[in-house]
Amino acid sequence: DISEQKTFRTVQQLFQQAVLHTIPSLLSGSLRIGFGAVVKRCFCHSDAWEDVGRFKNTVFQEYASLYREYDFIFCGDNGQGDLLAGQLMMEGPEEDRPIAILIHQVVDLEKSLTL
């Protein structure tokens, strides 16, 4: 919640400065799934963030199905399930796919969680 609040404040400032023409939606995660990933990661599971990535895709698909009149751009990194979520989004229904997926590389590609 603290991280999301900081991100939202930053986005709000960019909107007020007219750098962004709209305020993006930040889709919420799941504390239970996130905590589970942290625990798995402590025990060196290479797929620790898989449930998080799958959940991100599920939340996005539900959101996109409610707002079919909009286009979406998904932004993430390759560290905690975003890359996997982006791949799953592209396998979803064509009308619900993002028009772009932007992934920032923060870990070595070999360590990225992918399909």
C-alpha positions as CSV (number, residue, x, y, z in Angstrom):
1,D,0.0,0.0,0.0
2,I,2.8,2.4,0.8
3,S,4.5,1.7,-2.5
4,E,1.3,2.2,-4.4
5,Q,0.6,5.5,-2.6
6,K,4.1,6.8,-3.5
7,T,3.6,5.8,-7.1
8,F,0.1,7.4,-7.2
9,R,1.5,10.7,-5.8
10,T,4.2,10.7,-8.5
11,V,1.7,10.1,-11.2
12,Q,-0.6,12.8,-9.8
13,Q,2.2,15.3,-9.9
14,L,3.0,14.4,-13.5
15,F,-0.7,14.9,-14.4
16,Q,-0.8,18.3,-12.6
17,Q,2.3,19.4,-14.5
18,A,0.6,18.3,-17.8
19,V,3.2,15.7,-18.5
20,L,0.5,13.0,-18.5
21,H,-2.9,13.7,-20.1
22,T,-4.7,11.3,-17.8
23,I,-4.0,9.5,-14.5
24,P,-3.2,5.8,-15.2
25,S,-5.0,3.1,-13.3
26,L,-2.9,1.1,-10.8
27,L,-4.4,-2.4,-10.4
28,S,-4.1,-3.7,-6.9
29,G,-2.4,-6.9,-6.0
30,S,-3.0,-9.5,-3.3
31,L,-1.1,-9.4,0.0
32,R,-1.6,-13.2,0.4
33,I,-0.1,-14.0,-3.0
34,G,2.7,-11.5,-2.6
35,F,3.6,-12.8,0.9
36,G,3.6,-16.3,-0.5
37,A,6.0,-15.3,-3.2
38,V,8.4,-13.7,-0.7
39,V,8.3,-16.9,1.5
40,K,8.9,-19.1,-1.6
41,R,11.8,-16.8,-2.7
42,C,13.4,-17.2,0.7
43,F,13.7,-21.0,0.0
44,C,15.2,-20.3,-3.5
45,H,12.2,-21.4,-5.6
46,S,12.8,-20.1,-9.1
47,D,9.1,-19.9,-9.7
48,A,8.4,-17.8,-6.6
49,W,6.7,-15.0,-8.4
50,E,4.6,-17.2,-10.8
51,D,1.4,-16.9,-8.8
52,V,1.9,-13.1,-8.6
53,G,2.3,-12.9,-12.4
54,R,-0.8,-15.0,-13.0
55,F,-2.8,-12.9,-10.5
56,K,-1.7,-9.7,-12.3
57,N,-3.0,-11.1,-15.6
58,T,-6.3,-12.2,-14.0
59,V,-6.8,-8.7,-12.5
60,F,-5.9,-7.1,-15.8
61,Q,-8.3,-9.3,-17.8
62,E,-11.2,-8.5,-15.4
63,Y,-10.4,-4.8,-15.6
64,A,-10.1,-4.8,-19.4
65,S,-13.4,-6.7,-19.8
66,L,-15.1,-3.9,-18.0
67,Y,-13.6,-1.1,-20.1
68,R,-13.5,-2.5,-23.6
69,E,-13.8,1.1,-25.1
70,Y,-10.3,1.9,-23.8
71,D,-6.8,0.9,-25.0
72,F,-4.3,-0.3,-22.4
73,I,-0.5,-0.2,-22.0
74,F,1.0,-2.5,-19.4
75,C,4.2,-1.3,-17.7
76,G,6.3,-3.5,-15.5
77,D,9.7,-5.1,-15.0
78,N,11.2,-8.5,-15.3
79,G,11.7,-9.0,-11.5
80,Q,8.4,-10.1,-9.9
81,G,6.0,-11.6,-12.4
82,D,5.3,-8.7,-14.7
83,L,7.0,-10.3,-17.7
84,L,5.0,-13.4,-17.2
85,A,1.8,-11.4,-16.7
86,G,2.5,-9.5,-20.0
87,Q,3.0,-12.8,-21.9
88,L,-0.3,-14.2,-20.5
89,M,-2.1,-10.9,-21.4
90,M,-1.0,-11.5,-25.0
91,E,-2.5,-15.0,-24.9
92,G,-5.9,-13.6,-23.7
93,P,-8.8,-12.5,-25.9
94,E,-7.7,-10.2,-28.6
95,E,-10.1,-7.5,-27.6
96,D,-8.7,-7.4,-24.1
97,R,-5.0,-7.3,-25.0
98,P,-2.9,-4.3,-24.2
99,I,-1.8,-2.3,-27.3
100,A,1.7,-2.3,-25.8
101,I,3.6,-4.0,-23.0
102,L,6.7,-2.2,-21.7
103,I,9.1,-4.2,-19.5
104,H,12.1,-2.7,-17.8
105,Q,14.9,-5.1,-17.3
106,V,16.0,-5.1,-13.6
107,V,17.4,-8.7,-13.3
108,D,19.4,-10.8,-15.7
109,L,17.3,-12.2,-18.5
110,E,18.2,-15.8,-17.4
111,K,16.5,-15.1,-14.0
112,S,13.3,-13.7,-15.6
113,L,10.1,-15.7,-15.0
114,T,8.6,-16.4,-18.4
115,L,6.3,-18.9,-20.1
